[in-house]
Amino acid sequence: ATVEQRQLGLMFRQELAEDAGMLFLFGRDVQTGFWMRNTYIPLDIAYISAEGIVMEVRQAMPFDETALVPGRPYRYVLEVNQGWFERHGLGAGAAVTLPANVPTATE
């Protein structure tokens, strides 16, 4: 939820459990890119609207510093193991329900 947490993300982790991931929270709609600096795990990056709809899922490869910028602004990002969305039959258009205890994002 904080700038520092978003900047660190999943960097330096060697593994990620199958049903684990990281949810990035933003206080407003943004359209910045995500990259894989110091990230060992291949990931799916889902860009999610303020209304909780998956707008786009991008695949990201370890250590690739190419910014993956979605086609339109988003409010949340969910990073999970690469292929997770396909294995679960999910993708663009899927509805996401955030837990009630999700913290408020800081700028």
TAVENFEN-V671056 format. One record per residue. N is the residue number from 0. RES is the residue in three letters. PHI is phi as a letter, one per 40 degrees, with the letter a starting at -180 (999 if undefined). Layout:
# TAVENFEN-V671056
<<N/RES/PHI> <N/RES/PHI>>
This chain:
# TAVENFEN-V671056
<<0/ALA/999> <1/THR/c> <2/VAL/d> <3/GLU/c> <4/GLN/c> <5/ARG/c> <6/GLN/c> <7/LEU/c> <8/GLY/f> <9/LEU/b> <10/MET/d> <11/PHE/g> <12/ARG/c> <13/GLN/c> <14/GLU/a> <15/LEU/a> <16/ALA/d> <17/GLU/d> <18/ASP/b> <19/ALA/b> <20/GLY/a> <21/MET/b> <22/LEU/b> <23/PHE/c> <24/LEU/b> <25/PHE/b> <26/GLY/c> <27/ARG/a> <28/ASP/c> <29/VAL/b> <30/GLN/a> <31/THR/c> <32/GLY/c> <33/PHE/b> <34/TRP/b> <35/MET/b> <36/ARG/d> <37/ASN/f> <38/THR/b> <39/TYR/c> <40/ILE/b> <41/PRO/c> <42/LEU/b> <43/ASP/c> <44/ILE/b> <45/ALA/b> <46/TYR/c> <47/ILE/b> <48/SER/c> <49/ALA/c> <50/GLU/c> <51/GLY/g> <52/ILE/b> <53/VAL/c> <54/MET/c> <55/GLU/a> <56/VAL/b> <57/ARG/b> <58/GLN/c> <59/ALA/b> <60/MET/c> <61/PRO/d> <62/PHE/g> <63/ASP/c> <64/GLU/c> <65/THR/c> <66/ALA/c> <67/LEU/c> <68/VAL/b> <69/PRO/c> <70/GLY/c> <71/ARG/a> <72/PRO/c> <73/TYR/b> <74/ARG/b> <75/TYR/b> <76/VAL/b> <77/LEU/b> <78/GLU/b> <79/VAL/b> <80/ASN/d> <81/GLN/d> <82/GLY/g> <83/TRP/d> <84/PHE/c> <85/GLU/c> <86/ARG/c> <87/HIS/b> <88/GLY/g> <89/LEU/b> <90/GLY/a> <91/ALA/d> <92/GLY/g> <93/ALA/c> <94/ALA/c> <95/VAL/b> <96/THR/b> <97/LEU/c> <98/PRO/c> <99/ALA/c> <100/ASN/c> <101/VAL/c> <102/PRO/c> <103/THR/c> <104/ALA/c> <105/THR/b> <106/GLU/c>>
